[in-house]
Amino acid sequence: CQCRNATADDKTIWGHIATEEEEVRTVKKVQGVVRDPVGGRLEDALVEVFADDGTDITPTSSSKIRVAACVTGEKGKFCFEGLKAGKYILAVGRQGFNITFIKLILDSKGRRSLDVRLELGT
């Protein structure tokens, strides 16, 4: 995968409006592509994986634990290895776009990858 590991300084920009997807997605692996509203691949998007503790989907409080994070490369790809089966929240953001939150279930019966579309910031 062509994403770089995020550092502790790479943090979601909480000032943007958040978009919550209602559908819970079941996936085999947390990997995929971040796209703009017309389908173009987005470079430099921050993709964060948080443990889902069953509380509010938006991980804005210190109670949410970030378990993995990366920044997409020129092809907008992200991937995370070594995550255990369970429930997670995917937070995807980039300067100029709204943040998208997606609830995930990591399970061997899920689909192979995710397409995440970001909306232009408002």
C-alpha positions as CSV (number, residue, x, y, z in Angstrom):
1,C,0.0,0.0,0.0
2,Q,1.2,3.5,-0.7
3,C,0.3,5.4,2.4
4,R,2.9,6.6,4.9
5,N,2.5,6.1,8.6
6,A,1.0,9.1,10.3
7,T,2.9,10.8,13.1
8,A,1.6,12.0,16.5
9,D,1.4,15.4,14.9
10,D,-0.9,14.2,12.1
11,K,-4.4,14.9,13.6
12,T,-7.8,15.2,12.2
13,I,-8.9,18.8,11.6
14,W,-11.9,18.9,13.9
15,G,-13.1,22.3,12.7
16,H,-14.6,20.8,9.6
17,I,-18.2,19.5,9.5
18,A,-18.4,15.8,9.9
19,T,-20.2,13.4,7.7
20,E,-21.4,10.2,9.4
21,E,-22.3,7.2,7.2
22,E,-25.3,5.4,8.6
23,E,-24.3,2.0,7.1
24,V,-22.0,-0.1,9.1
25,R,-19.5,-1.7,6.7
26,T,-18.1,-5.2,7.3
27,V,-14.6,-5.6,5.8
28,K,-11.9,-8.3,5.7
29,K,-9.1,-5.7,5.8
30,V,-9.1,-2.0,6.5
31,Q,-7.8,-0.8,3.1
32,G,-9.1,1.2,0.2
33,V,-9.0,4.5,-1.6
34,V,-10.0,8.0,-0.6
35,R,-11.8,10.0,-3.4
36,D,-13.1,13.5,-4.0
37,P,-16.8,14.1,-4.8
38,V,-16.3,13.3,-8.5
39,G,-14.2,10.2,-8.0
40,G,-10.7,11.5,-8.2
41,R,-8.1,9.9,-5.9
42,L,-7.0,12.2,-3.0
43,E,-3.4,12.4,-1.9
44,D,-2.5,13.6,1.7
45,A,-5.8,12.5,3.3
46,L,-5.4,11.4,6.9
47,V,-7.0,8.1,7.6
48,E,-7.4,7.2,11.3
49,V,-8.7,4.0,12.9
50,F,-10.2,4.3,16.3
51,A,-11.5,1.5,18.6
52,D,-15.3,1.6,18.7
53,D,-16.4,1.6,22.3
54,G,-20.1,2.0,21.4
55,T,-20.3,5.7,22.3
56,D,-20.6,8.6,19.9
57,I,-19.2,7.9,16.5
58,T,-17.2,11.1,16.3
59,P,-13.9,10.4,18.1
60,T,-13.4,14.0,19.3
61,S,-12.8,13.2,23.0
62,S,-9.8,11.7,24.6
63,S,-11.8,8.6,25.4
64,K,-11.4,7.3,21.8
65,I,-8.2,5.4,21.3
66,R,-6.5,5.8,17.9
67,V,-5.1,2.4,17.0
68,A,-3.7,3.2,13.6
69,A,-3.3,6.0,11.2
70,C,-1.7,6.8,7.8
71,V,-1.6,9.5,5.2
72,T,-2.6,8.6,1.6
73,G,-0.1,8.7,-1.2
74,E,-0.6,10.0,-4.7
75,K,-3.1,7.3,-5.6
76,G,-5.3,7.9,-2.5
77,K,-4.7,4.4,-1.1
78,F,-4.6,3.4,2.5
79,C,-4.2,0.1,4.3
80,F,-3.7,-1.2,7.8
81,E,-2.1,-4.5,8.7
82,G,-2.4,-6.4,12.0
83,L,-5.7,-5.1,13.2
84,K,-7.7,-7.7,15.2
85,A,-11.2,-8.6,14.4
86,G,-13.7,-6.2,16.0
87,K,-15.4,-2.9,15.8
88,Y,-13.7,0.3,14.7
89,I,-14.4,3.8,13.5
90,L,-12.6,5.1,10.4
91,A,-12.1,8.8,10.3
92,V,-11.0,10.3,7.0
93,G,-10.1,13.9,6.5
94,R,-8.1,16.3,4.3
95,Q,-7.7,20.1,4.3
96,G,-10.6,21.6,2.3
97,F,-12.9,18.6,2.8
98,N,-15.4,17.5,5.5
99,I,-14.4,14.7,7.7
100,T,-16.1,11.4,7.1
101,F,-16.7,8.8,9.9
102,I,-17.5,5.2,9.0
103,K,-18.3,2.4,11.5
104,L,-16.5,-0.8,10.6
105,I,-16.7,-4.4,11.6
106,L,-13.4,-6.2,10.8
107,D,-14.4,-9.8,9.9
108,S,-13.1,-12.5,7.6
109,K,-16.5,-12.5,5.8
110,G,-16.5,-8.9,4.8
111,R,-15.7,-7.2,1.5
112,R,-12.1,-6.6,0.5
113,S,-11.7,-2.9,0.4
114,L,-13.4,0.5,1.0
115,D,-14.0,3.5,-1.3
116,V,-14.3,6.6,0.9
117,R,-15.7,9.8,-0.8
118,L,-15.0,13.1,0.9
119,E,-17.3,16.1,0.5
120,L,-16.0,19.5,-0.1
121,G,-15.6,21.6,3.1
122,T,-18.4,24.0,4.0
